[in-house]
């Protein structure tokens, strides 16, 4: 099993929590982004810089992940592709995507996009909070315990 982090928009605390857990459990972790990131010097942690462009990092992850891998992402279309390949996707707010939940989340996302485009709904997701960080840490721990 490997952990993949869709690192461009991933909150720093989530990257830190994930890397600490990966090192503690000796799990290979790959951060994928289109900008340079500072990562700990450890053979278990790798950074892949991809070209800038729409979904370039997502496509890199989907192309290289294996069915038992875990992907940390808030990107629902990426999570959908991850689940379709038999891997697991975990949102930075601690939500685990599976085959059933991803369809529902994509439907809601598409509906809200239509509402925003029509000017009916404005704004985006709520601010990332300490509660979100705690929920992520708990979900990550559950997932890693089940997979090991």
N, C-alpha and C positions, 0 to 999 in steps of 0.2 A: 504494500500500500504506500502511496505517496500522497502528500498534501500539496494542492495547487492553490495559490492565492492570486486572484484577479486584483492585482495590486494598485492599479492606477487610481481607483476611487475608494479603496479599502481604508477605513480609519486606522491611524497609527496604533491606537491601543489594541485593535483587533489583530494587526500584524504581530505586535509584541506578544500578546497572549498565545497566538498560534505558534510562533517560533519557540517560545519557552516550552510549550507542551511538546512540540516536535523534538526538541533537543533532549528533554527529560525522557521521552519514550523512544528516542533514537529512530525517528521517522524522517525519511527524506522529504524535503519541502522545497518547492520551486515557486518563486515569486515572478510573475510575468507582468511587465509594464512597458509603456512606450517612453518612459523617462528614467533616468538613472536613480537608483535607490541605494541607500546605505543599508547593508545587511551585515550580520555578524560573520566573522571569519570562522567557518566551520564546514567541513566536507559534506555535511548533511544538508546544508542550505545553499541553494543555487539561485541565481538571478538571471532571467532571460529578458533582454531588452529587445522589443519588437519595433518595427517601423510604426510611425504615427499613421493613423487611419481608422476608419470606422470598423470596429469589431476585430481588429488585427490580433489583439491579445486574446480575445475570446476564441478565435479560430485556432490560434497556436495551442491553447489549452485543450480544446476539443480534439485536435489532431493527435496530441501526445498522451492524453490520459488513458488509463486502463480501467476496466470495470470495477475494481475494488477501491479506486482512489476517492479522495475527498477534495472537493473544490469549494473554496471560500469565495462567495460572490453575492453581490446585491443585484446583479444583472439577471432578470428573469428569463430572457431568451437564452442566455448562456446556461442558466440552471436547467432549462428545458432540454437542451442538447446534452448536458452532463447526465441527467437522469435517463435520457434515451439510450445512452451508451452503457448504462448499468452502474454508473458511479453515483456518488452521493453529493448533493450540494447543500451548503450551509450558509445562510444569510448572516451578515455581521451583527444582526439584532437577535440571533439565536434561533431563527426559524429553519427547520430542516425540510428540504423539498424532497418529495417522493413523487411517484407517478400520478397519484391522485391529486395531491395538493398543488402541484405545479400547474396543472390545467386550470384549476380554479383561480390561482394567483394571476395567470396570464390573462384570463377573461376579465378579471377586475382591472388589471393594468390597462388593457385595451379600452375598456369602457371609460376609465378615468382619463385616458389620453383624448378620447373623443370629447369628453366634457370640458377638458382644458382647451382643446382646439376650438371649441364652440364658445369659449369665454364664460361658461357656466360655473366652472370650478377654477379657482386660481390657487397658486401655491404648490408646494411639493411635500415631500415627506417631513415628518417632525424632526427636530434637532436630535442628533445622536446623544444619548444620555448615559449616565452611570448605570442606570437600570438595564439599558440595552447591552452595555459591556458585560454586566454580571450574567445576563441571560445567555449571551454568546459563550462566555466561559463555561457555564454549566452545560450547555448543549454540546460544545466541543468535547468536554470531558465525557459525556454520555456516549457520543459517537466513537471516540477513540477507545473507550473501554469495551464497547461492543465489537469493534473491528479487530481488536488485538487478541 
